Amino acid sequence: MNTGKENKNNFCVAVIDDNAQLRDMSVKQLENSGYTVLFQTGNGQEALQKLKEHGVWPDVCIIEEDFATAKVLLKKHPDLKVLISSTENDTERVRDVLKAGVSGYVLKFSDPEELVTAIRALSENKKYFSVGISGIVTEYFKSQS
C-alpha cells in the first residue's frame, strides 16, 4: 500500500494489531508520513507466516498488546526493532517487554502523532517510550546499569 509519497529512507514497517480499524488507522498514518508498510496482520501467527513468506524483514514491527509475539520475534531476531503499542501501563508488563528487548513503547491513549514520532526515533537508531511510562523505563534502565 503506497500513497505515492516517497520513502526517502526506505524504512519499512509491519503492523500487527487485532483491531482492524485501529490497524488501518496506523497504516494510513504511517504511509501518509512517508513510511512503507511491508504488511499488516491481525495476529502474531499470521505475522510469523508473512515474514517467512516474504523472506524480507521490516525495520520495525509495531505490535499491539501482543507481548508474546514481541518476545518470539525478538528471540528469533534480536536486532529487529519492536515498538509496542498498548493501553497497558502496568509496571510488571512494561518491565517484562523491556527485558525482552523492545525498542519502544507507545501508549495508545497518547497523542496519535506519537506513533510517527516513535517510528522516526527508531529509524534514527534511537529508542522511544511514551511519557506515561517514563518512570518505569527510567527505573528499569537504572537497575540494569
Secondary structure as GFF3:
##gff-version 3
##sequence-region A 1 145
A	DSSP	beta_strand	12	16	.	.	.	ID=ss1
A	DSSP	alpha_helix	20	32	.	.	.	ID=ss2
A	DSSP	beta_strand	36	41	.	.	.	ID=ss3
A	DSSP	alpha_helix	44	54	.	.	.	ID=ss4
A	DSSP	beta_strand	60	64	.	.	.	ID=ss5
A	DSSP	alpha_helix	67	76	.	.	.	ID=ss6
A	DSSP	beta_strand	81	86	.	.	.	ID=ss7
A	DSSP	alpha_helix	91	100	.	.	.	ID=ss8
A	DSSP	beta_strand	104	107	.	.	.	ID=ss9
A	DSSP	alpha_helix	114	123	.	.	.	ID=ss10
A	DSSP	beta_strand	128	129	.	.	.	ID=ss11
A	DSSP	three_ten_helix	131	133	.	.	.	ID=ss12
A	DSSP	alpha_helix	134	144	.	.	.	ID=ss13
###
